[in-house]
Amino acid sequence: MDIKKMVQGKKLTDAEQQVLIYILDHLDVALAQGVRDIARQNYTSTSTIMRLSHKMGYAGFVDMCYKLRTLTQEHTEQVSEAQNFLDGFNLDSLLAYNAYDQLKACAQHIAGLNGKFIFVYATGFSGLVGEYLAKKLTNMGRLCLFAGGGDSVGMFENSLDSMGLFLCVSKSGETALVRDKIKTARENGVPTVAITGERPNSVSQYADLWFRVEDYCKLDDQNVRPNTFFPQALMLAELIAYEYHRLCISQNESGTEL
């Protein structure tokens, strides 16, 4: 299991990371082993394990074991995976996490740019969603600039003054490149929109509008397993475009300029 995203920003020592890997590999018996036995197996102290649990955001060793077991079960569950995957292709799952008024508010942001442009940022597979949305809005007459992880920082920083809306896509919500840019955009007074997985994350805390898309495989950084996150995120992009289109029609009928 790739634990890079799990430990990102936690500043774990080598000993703490070794203990975390051990616990993940022995979740079925970790509670029964207890803190002392796990410390002995890893040639470390019990205080190392307690520091690890606190750095990971848990109340203690027991809480960490329970939460990690839940997280890994979600990642490895085979029995209901097929049904969950198929059930994910519906509008209800999007609206279970997002109020429809959020879509309307996003459309209003897009319509009220007053000559400024939309900066869309995403990396990896999330970049496919971000690039699609940028092209969609461009085809609808809005100025958009898409950038990914391979683009220079200067491309973003030199665009801040002309940026009317910052929109990012991040499956985990913990990608440092995305987090740093949405934070900077917000600090510079740019309205921000984030599309991430459904759990609270470091990217979402800087979003004026946060769209949550259910992610069935939260630890699958390589996108190997079947997952509805990306098609659902594309569906969300279409809903945003749909509400913007409706707003354009309404404003044209009333004689209001975009």
MARMARMAR-120712 format. One record per residue (C-alpha): x, y, z. Coordinates in steps of 0.05 Angstrom, whole numbers, padded with zeros to 5 digits, always signed. Layout:
! MARMARMAR-120712
XYZ;...
! end
This chain:
! MARMARMAR-120712
+00000+00000+00000;+00026+00069-00019;+00022+00111+00045;+00053+00175+00016;-00012+00213+00016;-00031+00186+00084;+00032+00214+00117;+00040+00277+00075;+00051+00337+00119;+00053+00295+00183;+00129+00301+00191;+00138+00230+00215;+00206+00205+00236;+00234+00141+00204;+00216+00103+00268;+00144+00129+00267;+00135+00112+00194;+00163+00042+00206;+00112+00032+00262;+00055+00058+00218;+00074+00008+00163;+00077-00047+00215;+00008-00031+00243;-00022-00027+00172;+00008-00096+00157;-00019-00125+00223;-00085-00089+00233;-00122-00154+00249;-00079-00165+00310;-00051-00096+00327;-00101-00081+00382;-00089-00149+00414;-00014-00139+00411;-00018-00072+00446;+00030-00013+00448;+00086-00048+00485;+00090-00109+00440;+00088-00067+00377;+00143-00023+00405;+00184-00084+00420;+00173-00113+00351;+00198-00048+00320;+00256-00037+00368;+00227+00030+00391;+00191+00060+00451;+00118+00064+00469;+00123+00140+00467;+00141+00135+00393;+00074+00100+00380;+00036+00152+00420;+00069+00209+00382;+00052+00174+00317;-00022+00169+00335;-00025+00243+00353;+00013+00265+00290;-00036+00224+00249;-00093+00262+00282;-00120+00207+00326;-00137+00209+00400;-00090+00151+00417;-00067+00082+00397;-00135+00048+00401;-00169+00103+00361;-00114+00099+00309;-00122+00024+00301;-00198+00029+00293;-00194+00087+00243;-00139+00055+00202;-00177-00010+00199;-00239+00027+00173;-00197+00064+00122;-00162+00002+00095;-00227-00038+00094;-00257+00015+00049;-00196+00007+00004;-00194-00068+00001;-00267-00089+00006;-00282-00138-00050;-00352-00162-00035;-00390-00098-00049;-00341-00064-00096;-00378-00081-00160;-00445-00056-00133;-00414+00007-00105;-00380+00021-00171;-00445+00014-00210;-00486+00053-00159;-00438+00110-00165;-00462+00129-00234;-00521+00172-00214;-00538+00244-00198;-00563+00226-00128;-00492+00210-00104;-00469+00280-00124;-00528+00315-00092;-00520+00275-00029;-00457+00316-00014;-00471+00381-00051;-00530+00430-00047;-00556+00448-00116;-00550+00521-00096;-00474+00512-00097;-00479+00497-00172;-00519+00561-00182;-00469+00601-00141;-00412+00574-00182;-00448+00593-00247;-00459+00663-00220;-00384+00669-00205;-00369+00648-00277;-00420+00696-00306;-00395+00755-00265;-00321+00754-00283;-00322+00824-00315;-00266+00811-00364;-00223+00769-00318;-00209+00696-00332;-00217+00629-00298;-00153+00593-00276;-00164+00518-00273;-00111+00477-00238;-00104+00401-00229;-00051+00347-00233;-00050+00273-00252;-00116+00241-00269;-00152+00300-00238;-00120+00341-00293;-00165+00306-00344;-00226+00333-00308;-00196+00402-00300;-00175+00407-00372;-00243+00384-00396;-00279+00436-00354;-00232+00491-00379;-00244+00471-00451;-00319+00466-00439;-00323+00537-00410;-00278+00564-00464;-00326+00536-00516;-00382+00571-00479;-00348+00638-00487;-00309+00645-00421;-00235+00660-00417;-00201+00600-00384;-00129+00581-00371;-00113+00509-00351;-00048+00490-00317;-00022+00425-00288;+00035+00400-00245;+00085+00406-00302;+00073+00480-00313;+00116+00533-00281;+00097+00568-00217;+00106+00634-00254;+00047+00617-00299;+00003+00619-00237;+00035+00676-00200;+00037+00722-00261;-00038+00710-00272;-00063+00729-00203;-00080+00801-00220;-00123+00780-00280;-00154+00720-00246;-00229+00724-00232;-00238+00653-00207;-00191+00597-00186;-00219+00527-00196;-00181+00464-00177;-00192+00389-00178;-00158+00342-00130;-00182+00272-00115;-00147+00267-00048;-00151+00341-00030;-00081+00334-00002;-00038+00348-00064;+00012+00401-00041;+00016+00435-00109;-00059+00445-00110;-00064+00465-00036;-00010+00518-00043;-00043+00550-00103;-00114+00553-00076;-00086+00582-00011;-00048+00636-00050;-00108+00651-00094;-00153+00661-00033;-00101+00704+00002;-00100+00749-00060;-00175+00758-00059;-00191+00710-00117;-00256+00670-00108;-00239+00596-00103;-00275+00532-00122;-00250+00462-00105;-00273+00394-00129;-00245+00338-00084;-00264+00273-00051;-00320+00276+00001;-00277+00278+00064;-00252+00343+00095;-00182+00358+00069;-00129+00412+00066;-00150+00438-00003;-00224+00445+00016;-00208+00492+00075;-00188+00546+00025;-00248+00538-00021;-00305+00589-00022;-00345+00535-00057;-00327+00462-00042;-00356+00407-00086;-00351+00338-00056;-00348+00276-00100;-00350+00207-00068;-00284+00170-00074;-00291+00095-00063;-00215+00082-00066;-00183+00136-00024;-00115+00103-00019;-00111+00084-00092;-00063+00139-00114;-00047+00104-00180;-00120+00098-00201;-00114+00023-00211;-00180+00001-00181;-00249+00016-00211;-00274+00082-00183;-00330+00130-00200;-00294+00192-00175;-00269+00217-00242;-00332+00204-00283;-00373+00235-00227;-00327+00295-00226;-00338+00302-00301;-00413+00298-00289;-00406+00353-00238;-00368+00394-00290;-00427+00386-00337;-00476+00407-00283;-00435+00471-00272;-00435+00484-00347;-00510+00469-00349;-00526+00520-00294;-00481+00571-00328;-00517+00559-00394;-00585+00568-00359;-00560+00633-00328;-00536+00659-00396;-00605+00645-00426;-00640+00680-00368;-00595+00741-00372;-00602+00745-00448;-00677+00744-00442;-00676+00798-00390;-00626+00840-00429;-00573+00835-00376;-00501+00832-00402;-00455+00778-00376;
! end
